[in-house]
């Protein structure tokens, strides 16, 4: 079973406010309808989409931003 994502720290919470993402009841109804009325299937589809976006973002991150195991650092200077 996949782990739930960690909640944002207080320093990050101001940068990502849930109120910035307005999701209407109609949006929710459309997501469920797209999954033939199954709320469980709609949640699964959203989680899969989230995982795909997360993977895509991690692949696009620069090597300087992401610390890779086994990679030797260059000496300073």
Residue pairs with C-beta under 8 A, 6 or more apart in sequence:
2 47
2 51
8 15
8 16
31 42
31 45
31 46
32 38
32 39
32 42
34 42
34 45
35 41
35 42
35 45
58 66
